[in-house]
Amino acid sequence: MSTEANDDSFPGQAVAYIVSTWGRQSYVSSGVLVGRNDVLTASHAIYAAELGGLADEIKVYFSYDPDESNPTYYTPANQSYYDDFDPDNDGLIYSGDNRAFSLGGAERDIALLSLNEAVGDTYGWFGINYSFTSGTVGVLGFPGAYNNNLTYDSAFASKDLIDNYVDTRNLEINSGNSGGPIFTGSGDNVSVVGVVSTSAAAASVTAHEAWLTSTMASNDSYIETANPPVIDASANAIFRFFNTLTGTHFYTGDTTERDTIIAAASSMSYEGVAFAAADAATNPSSLINVYRLYNTSTGTHFYTASEDERAHVTNNLPDFIYEGIAYQGYASEVSGTSVALYRFYNSSTGTHFYTASESERDSIQTVGSLTYEGIAYYVDTA
C-alpha cells in the first residue's frame, strides 16, 4: 500500500519531480539523483516521437512539495537517452524483446540528465546496484493519483531472467511514477536497480552499466557552467560523442563531421573535447597514425595506432570497413606536452573505450565493468 513520503530528508529529497514540455503540452514524471549532477529517469519522460522528439523544455525539481509556491528547478545541460523504446510509436511500451543479447521496449527506457550544478552535494544521491536479481524493493515518485506528492511503496520484485527489466507488478505504479527509482535498501543506504517504465516493468540498470559509468564519470565537466562544454575550434581537438543506441563512444577530429552529428543525430550525445591529436611540429619523429575502422554489424567504430592490429582486423574481420587515418598520436611520451591515452575493452559489446583522463580511468577501473588494456598511445591535452 502506497504512503506519502518525506520530501525534506534523504532519500526522498534526492528523488526528482520532472516537468517536460512540448509546445503547450506538459507532462509530469519522476527521476532520481545518482551522482553530484546525474539524474536517472525514463527516456519516455523526456522524449516523445509523436510530439516531435526531445522535449522543448525540461525542468527538474528536488525536495518537491506541490503545496509550496515557486519551487527551485534545474534545467539539464545535457541528456543521454534512447529514442527507440517504442518503435511503432503507439504509446505502449512492451517489457522486452525476449532475447538475451539485445534490448527493446522497457529495456531501453532509461535516460541520464546532466545538470550544471552539483545539487547532489545538497540533496544527496542514491547508489546504483548493477547486479540485482531479486528481493524487496521500494519505489518513490510523484504520481498524479496522489496529487503529485512524493509517494512510497515496497514489495518483492525480480529481474527478468532473459530481458533487461525488473518486474514491478507487485508495486503500485501510477502515471507520474515514470522514471522514478526502483531501489534496494533504506535510510542512507539506498541503491537504484531500475527506473519505472510501465506499471509492470522498470528498465534494469544492469545492461546500461558501461555507458552510465563512463558518462557519469565525465559529467563533472558541466558543474558550475551555464552551458554544455564550449566547442574547441582547435584544429587538433578530438571531439567525443556518446551513442545512446549502442552504448559506445565515437571520436572525431573533423569539425564538419562533428557539426553534422550535433545537428542531425539525436542518438549521439555530444560530450565535448576529449583530448588533442599530436602536433606535428612538437616531435615529428614520434608521430604515429591512428586508424579508424567501422563495424557494419554493430554500428560502432574502432581506433588503433597498431599497423599489425589494423591489418588483422581488415584481413580477418569482414564486418569492419577501413576508413583511413583518423588523426595522429605519439608513439612515446613527449615531455611537457603529451598525456597517455588509456584503452578499455567492453566484452558485452565487443567495443573499446578511450580516455585521456586519469580520474575517468580510475573511476572505470573501480567499477570494473570494462577490461583495462593499458596505454594505447600518447596524445596532447585539450
N, C-alpha and C positions, 0 to 999 in steps of 0.2 A: 504494500500500500504506500502510495506516494505521500511525502510530507514536505512542508516548507522548510528550506534550509537557511542557514545563516549566511548572508551575503557580505557580512562585515568582518569575517575572520576566515583564515585558511582552513580548509581548502576552497570554501565557497567563493571567496573573493577573487580567486585565480580563474574562475570559470567566466567565460566571455559571453556577453549578450551582443549579438551581431545584427545590424540592420543593413541589408543590401538593397540598393535602389537601381532600377532600370527605368529611365524616364520618370513617369509619375507613379510607377508601381514599386512598392517597398515590401520586403519580406523579412521576417524575423527568424533567426537561427541561433545556435549556441556554438561555443568553442572552448578552448582551454589553453592556458599558458603552459608550455613545456620547456621554457628557457627564458632568458632575460628579456628577449624581444620576439619570441617564437610562439605563434598561436596555431594550434591544430584545429581544424574544422572539417566540414564536408565540402567536397568540390561543388555539389549542387547548391550549397549555401551561397556561393558567390558567382557561379557560372550557370547560365540557362540558355541553351541554343535557341529556344523559341522566343526569347526576349532580346536576342541579339548577341549573346555571348557573355563576356565578363561584365559584372555589374558596373554601372557608371560611377557609383559611389559605395564605399564600404565603411561603415562606422563600427568600431569595436569598443565596448564598454566593459569595465571591471567593477566588482563590488556593486553591481547594478541593483537598484530598487525602483520598481515602476512608480512608486509613490513620491519619489524625490524629483524635484524640478531641476532642469538644466544640468544633467549629469555630464561629466567629462567623457569625451570619446577620443579615440585614436584612429588615424587613417593609415592603412598599410602602405609601406614604402615599396613593397614588392609582394607578389603572391605566386606560389608554385601550386599547380592544380592539374587535374585531368579533365579533358573535355569530352571523353568518350564513355562515361559511366552509364549513359542512356543512349545507345547508338541509334535507336529508332525514334528518339525524341517524343515519346508518348507520355512522359512524365512518370512512368512506372519503372522503378529500378529493381531488377531481379537480383537475387542474393549473390550468385556467382555463375561461372560458366561450366562448372562440374569437371574442370580439368586442373590438374595439379601444377602444371608449369606455365600457365597463362592466367591473366586476370581479366575479369569482366564484371560489369554491373557494380554492386556494392563493394566488391573487392578493390575497386579503383576510386571509390567515392571518398577521397581524402584530400585535404589541401593544407598548405602551410603558409600562414601570413607572416610577413616580416615587418615589424614595427621599427620606427626610427627613434624610439625611446626605450630605455631599459626598465620597462614597467614591472618586470618580474622582481626587481630589487625592492619594489613597494608591496606587491601583492603575493610574491612567492610563485612557485611553479611546480607542476606535477613532474614526476619522473616518467620514464617510458619503459614498459616491460615488453620486450620483443619476443619473449619465449612462453607467453601464456598459452595454456592448453585448456584448463577448466578450473572452476572454483567459484566462490562467492564474489560477485562484483557489485559495484554501485554505479548509478547513472545520475548525473547532475545536468541541469539545463533550465531553459526558460520557456516552458510550454504555454501556449495560449489557453489551454484548458484550465490553467491555474493562474490566469491573469498575468502571465509573464513574470511571476515571482520565481525565484530560484527554488527548484523542486528536486527532491532526492527520492530514489527508490533503490532497493537492492534485491538480488535474487541469485540463484545459481545460473551460470552461463558456461558455455564451452565454445572453443574454436572449432569450426568445421574441419573434419579430417582431410578433406580434399581442397576445398576453396578457402580463400583468404578472408573469411568473415567470422565474426563472433555471433552466435545465435542469441538474440535478445528477447525471444518470445515470452520469457518469464518475467520480464520487466515491463513496467508501464511506460510506454513511449508515445508521446503526442506531438502534434505539429508544434514546432518551435524547439523541440529537443534535437533536431538535426544538427550534426556537427559537435554535439556535446560529448563529454568523455564517458566512456565505459572504463572503469578503473578498479584496481585492487587496492587493499589497504584501507587505512583510516587515519584521522588526525594529521600529523605532519608527514606521515609516510604513505604516500599515495602514488600509484603509477598507472598511467594510461595503457590500456591494452587494445583499445579501438575507439572509433568515433561513430556516432549514430548516423546511419544512412537511411534506414526504413524502420518501421515499427518492429520488424523481425530480425534485422541484420545490422551489424556495425562493421565498418571496414577495419579489419585487423591491422595493427601496425607491423606485424611480422614481416610481410613481403616488402615493406617500404623502408626497412631499416637502413639500407645503403644510402639512398638519396636523402632521407631525413637526417641522417648523421652528418653527411657532408654539407648539406645546405645549412643546417643549424650551426655548424662549425664556422661557416663563412658569413653568417648573418650579423655578426657584431659590427661589420663594416657599415651597417645602416644606423647604428646607435648615434644619437646626437647629431644627425644630419637631417636637413629639411627635405632632402630628396634622395633618390637612389644614387649610388656612386656616380660621380661625374665621368663621362666617357673621355678617355685619354686619347688625344689625337696623334700621339707619337707614332711615327712610322714603325717602331719596333714593338709596340704594345701587342700583347696576345690577349684576346678577349675570351671570356668564359661564359657559357650558357649551360643551363640545366634543362634537359629534355624530360618533361613530365610523363611522356608516353613510354619511354624506355628506361627511365630511372638512371640515365647516364649523363655525362658531361660532354660538351663539344667545345673545341678551342679553334680560334681563327685569328690570324693577324691581318686579314683582309678587311678594311673598313667598309668596303661596299657590301661584302658578304654579311658583315656584322649588321649594317643598317637594314639590309633586306630582311634578315631574320627578325630583327626587332619589330619591323613594320608589318610583317606578314605571317610569322609563325607563332600562333597563340600557345602552342605547346612548349615553346622554347623560352625559358625564363632567363633574362639577362642578369649576370652576376658581377659584371664589371671587368676590370683589368686583372688578369691572374698573375702575369709576370711580363717580362720583356724579352724579345728574341735577342740573340747575341748581336753585338755591334761589331761590324766587320773591321772598323778602324781600331778597336781596342786590342785585339790579339788575333791577327789573321791566321797565324799558324795553328791555333787551337780550334778553329771553326769546323763544325760538322753539320751536315744536313739532317733535318728532321723530316721524315717521310710520313705522308698521310694516306691511309687506306680506308675504304668504305666497305662495310659488311652489308651486302644487299639483303641478307636474311633477317638481320636484326635492326637495320636502320641506324647503326652506330658507327663511330669512327675509331680507328686505331692509329697511334702515333709511335714511331720508333726512330732512333738515330742509328740503329744497327743495320749495316748492309746485309749481314747474314740473316737477321730476323726478317727484314723486308723481303729478301729473296725467298726465304722459306714460305712465308705467307702467300706471296704471289704465285709460287710454283706448286704449292700443295693444297691451298685452300681456295677452291673455285668461287666461293661466295664473296671473296674480297676483290674489290676493284682498286688498283693503284691510282691515286690521284696526284702524285707528284710531291715536290718539296713543299712542306707547309711553312717552314721558317728555318732559321739556323740556331744552333746552340753551341756550347763549348764542350770539347772532349774532356777537359780537366778544369779545375778551379782557376779562375783568374783573380788574382789577389786584389782586394779592394772594390771589385765591381760585381762579381758573379755570386749566385746562390745556387744551391743544389735543387734540382727538380726531382721530387720523390714519386715513385710509381707504386700503385697498388693494383691487385687483381681481384675482381669480383667473380667468384666461382659460380654464383647463381645466375649471372647474366653473360658470363664469358667475356667481359669487357674490362678495360683498365681505367684507372683514375689517376690524375696527375696533380700535384700541388707543389708550390714553392714555399708554402707557409709551414714553418716548423710547428706552430701551435695546432694547425689543422692536421698535420701528420700525426702529432702526438694524440690528439683527440680521437682520430680514427683508430689508431693502434690500441687505445684504451678500450674502445668499444669492441674491437676485434671482429668486426663484420667483414673486413676486407683483408686480404693477404698482402703484407708489405713485401715489396720486391727490391727495395733499396733505391739508390740514386740512379736515375735513368741517364742524366747528363746535367750540364750546368747552363743556367740562363742568367739574364740580368734582372735586377729588381725593377718593379714597375715604376 
